[in-house]
Amino acid sequence: MSEPLKVAIAGLGTVGAGVIKILNDNADVLSKRCGRSIQVVAVSARNRNQDRGVSLDDFAWYDDATEMVVAKDVDVVLELIGGSDGIAKALCEKAIANGKHVVTANKALIAHHGSALGAAAETKNVALSYEAAVAGGIPIIKAMREGLAANGIKRVYGILNGTCNYILTAMRETGREFEDVLKEAQELGYAEADPSFDVDGVDAAHKLAILASVAFGRKVDFDSVNVEGIRHVSFQDIQFATELGYRIKLLGIATETANGIEQRVHPCMVPLSASIAAVEDVFNAVVVDGDFVDTTMYEGRGAGEGPTASAVVADLVDIARGNLVPAFGIPTSDLMDSVPASMAGHRGAYYVRLMVVDKPGVFAEIATILQDNSVSMESVIQRGRSPGEAVPVVLTLHDTTEAAMLKTLETIGQLQTVLEPPRMIRIESL
Ligand SMILES: NC(=O)c1ccc[n+]([C@@H]2O[C@H](COP(=O)([O-])OP(=O)(O)OC[C@H]3O[C@@H](n4cnc5c(N)ncnc54)[C@H](OP(=O)(O)O)[C@@H]3O)[C@@H](O)[C@H]2O)c1
């Protein structure tokens, strides 16, 4: 058997401790699969005395993780700390500069600095691997870079944030509102104390930007992702969605269009017949449309110790086998700049909910505004009658541009008889 692959782990939290457990528990099968063993030789975290549920006795301890990455006996550095900049970035840059392979689970880092780190890694002929950064345990990067390598990819989309999927599922199943379910998710450990990265769509946007880069052979372009979270989704919207034959999901969708690359993260109404509509709770799913393979879908746990560490170890196995693939599927120097398609030009169908005063003539005013903006209606639902009081009116609208839709809603929102800002959710035909 060849020399062991020697690994240094920076960060011993949920993912770092999980990696050590897998390397311990599955050492034999991993050795067989790699033709060599994978050995942890050094570790670093902030608090040396913290019990992490795994023994660290056999590993050299470093208070400063950036010192660890220059050690001669280290082949691979695992960056499992987190954050788009600071120590995580410094550590990866230094590791690569010193000729070490880098494996990270850090989507924020790859979304912001992936192209530069990938280029540096190529110069040094080392791996930059980040399977765990997108959809946790789902091997989607490997699937796209290798399994689907024969295909041109025009669209990739998915449920990329388990916290949001859990919240939307629980709202529908229990009839509760967003804030209430978020609080419960925090108590269960599914949501962070500061949930904004998850519920405002930023985490999903990080992952989408990475998927788009691999799919379309372009530099990672996080800044061009149009992001909208789930805070404004109400139980009423979820009920209407069911009635209309849809489920509400926070999707990240990247499409290569004639106008450029469209990247968007927002709540969507997806038909109940779509496979992704059935992906519930904390599960993630990614759908890739290839020109020869057609549509493929991958589902699994997007976070948590076991699934995330599973993806990190898979990257280690590739390195141990000598299977080095360019970070984004093609040499980084060949990645094109991403030309963003403007969201204003996006075409699609829309769901709109209005709270209007129940009195004659209101609907005629709304219909006139739709007509003035060339927006055509597919269906309307008005529930209940309470003359003079506020009632919800739900419209579904045929394909139109985002610009026309926003202008229409702005005008409708100014009507005296419309009592709340209109709520809009995009309908995806998928
Ligand atoms: N958790 C998941 O389900 C999941 C899923 C996908 C991706 N990820 C990504 O995986 C990465 C790690 O996440 P995690 O959940 O494992 O985080 P975590 O539990 O908060 O662990 C972070 C670790 O980093 C250590 N650390 C912080 N600052 C450090 C420094 N300056 N030097 C050395 N170590 C330092 C901490 O040390 P102490 O323990 O001593 O404080 C801790 O062990 C993040 O990029 C995250 O986005 C996580």
PDBQT file of the ligand as one rigid body, heavy atoms in Angstrom, charges set to zero:
ROOT
HETATM    1  N1  LIG A 501     -22.877  22.301  10.228  1.00  0.00    +0.000 N 
HETATM    2  C1  LIG A 501     -23.356  21.956   9.027  1.00  0.00    +0.000 C 
HETATM    3  O1  LIG A 501     -24.345  21.244   8.921  1.00  0.00    +0.000 OA
HETATM    4  C2  LIG A 501     -22.680  22.440   7.783  1.00  0.00    +0.000 A 
HETATM    5  C3  LIG A 501     -23.193  22.040   6.534  1.00  0.00    +0.000 A 
HETATM    6  C4  LIG A 501     -22.544  22.444   5.356  1.00  0.00    +0.000 A 
HETATM    7  C5  LIG A 501     -21.443  23.262   5.450  1.00  0.00    +0.000 A 
HETATM    8  N2  LIG A 501     -21.004  23.676   6.677  1.00  0.00    +0.000 N 
HETATM    9  C6  LIG A 501     -19.820  24.549   6.715  1.00  0.00    +0.000 C 
HETATM   10  O2  LIG A 501     -18.776  23.897   7.426  1.00  0.00    +0.000 OA
HETATM   11  C7  LIG A 501     -17.975  24.871   8.085  1.00  0.00    +0.000 C 
HETATM   12  C8  LIG A 501     -17.908  24.505   9.566  1.00  0.00    +0.000 C 
HETATM   13  O3  LIG A 501     -19.215  24.483  10.090  1.00  0.00    +0.000 OA
HETATM   14  P1  LIG A 501     -19.537  23.874  11.542  1.00  0.00    +0.000 P 
HETATM   15  O4  LIG A 501     -21.026  23.750  11.604  1.00  0.00    +0.000 OA
HETATM   16  O5  LIG A 501     -18.710  22.699  11.829  1.00  0.00    +0.000 OA
HETATM   17  O6  LIG A 501     -19.098  25.090  12.471  1.00  0.00    +0.000 OA
HETATM   18  P2  LIG A 501     -18.861  25.084  14.041  1.00  0.00    +0.000 P 
HETATM   19  O7  LIG A 501     -19.532  23.928  14.677  1.00  0.00    +0.000 OA
HETATM   20  O8  LIG A 501     -19.189  26.467  14.518  1.00  0.00    +0.000 OA
HETATM   21  O9  LIG A 501     -17.283  24.851  14.162  1.00  0.00    +0.000 OA
HETATM   22  C9  LIG A 501     -16.355  25.825  13.794  1.00  0.00    +0.000 C 
HETATM   23  C10 LIG A 501     -15.010  25.401  14.319  1.00  0.00    +0.000 C 
HETATM   24  O10 LIG A 501     -14.053  26.369  13.936  1.00  0.00    +0.000 OA
HETATM   25  C11 LIG A 501     -13.193  26.607  15.038  1.00  0.00    +0.000 C 
HETATM   26  N3  LIG A 501     -12.583  27.915  14.899  1.00  0.00    +0.000 N 
HETATM   27  C12 LIG A 501     -13.173  29.136  14.943  1.00  0.00    +0.000 A 
HETATM   28  N4  LIG A 501     -12.244  30.097  14.792  1.00  0.00    +0.000 NA
HETATM   29  C13 LIG A 501     -11.057  29.470  14.633  1.00  0.00    +0.000 A 
HETATM   30  C14 LIG A 501      -9.721  29.904  14.460  1.00  0.00    +0.000 A 
HETATM   31  N5  LIG A 501      -9.431  31.200  14.392  1.00  0.00    +0.000 N 
HETATM   32  N6  LIG A 501      -8.742  28.972  14.354  1.00  0.00    +0.000 NA
HETATM   33  C15 LIG A 501      -9.034  27.647  14.415  1.00  0.00    +0.000 A 
HETATM   34  N7  LIG A 501     -10.282  27.170  14.592  1.00  0.00    +0.000 NA
HETATM   35  C16 LIG A 501     -11.272  28.079  14.706  1.00  0.00    +0.000 A 
HETATM   36  C17 LIG A 501     -14.070  26.490  16.263  1.00  0.00    +0.000 C 
HETATM   37  O11 LIG A 501     -13.279  26.260  17.397  1.00  0.00    +0.000 OA
HETATM   38  P3  LIG A 501     -13.895  26.002  18.870  1.00  0.00    +0.000 P 
HETATM   39  O12 LIG A 501     -14.686  24.724  18.728  1.00  0.00    +0.000 OA
HETATM   40  O13 LIG A 501     -12.741  25.819  19.744  1.00  0.00    +0.000 OA
HETATM   41  O14 LIG A 501     -14.749  27.181  19.161  1.00  0.00    +0.000 OA
HETATM   42  C18 LIG A 501     -14.930  25.311  15.859  1.00  0.00    +0.000 C 
HETATM   43  O15 LIG A 501     -14.330  24.119  16.221  1.00  0.00    +0.000 OA
HETATM   44  C19 LIG A 501     -18.625  26.217   7.792  1.00  0.00    +0.000 C 
HETATM   45  O16 LIG A 501     -18.009  26.792   6.673  1.00  0.00    +0.000 OA
HETATM   46  C20 LIG A 501     -20.051  25.853   7.440  1.00  0.00    +0.000 C 
HETATM   47  O17 LIG A 501     -20.681  26.792   6.572  1.00  0.00    +0.000 OA
HETATM   48  C21 LIG A 501     -21.585  23.277   7.822  1.00  0.00    +0.000 A 
ENDROOT
TORSDOF 0
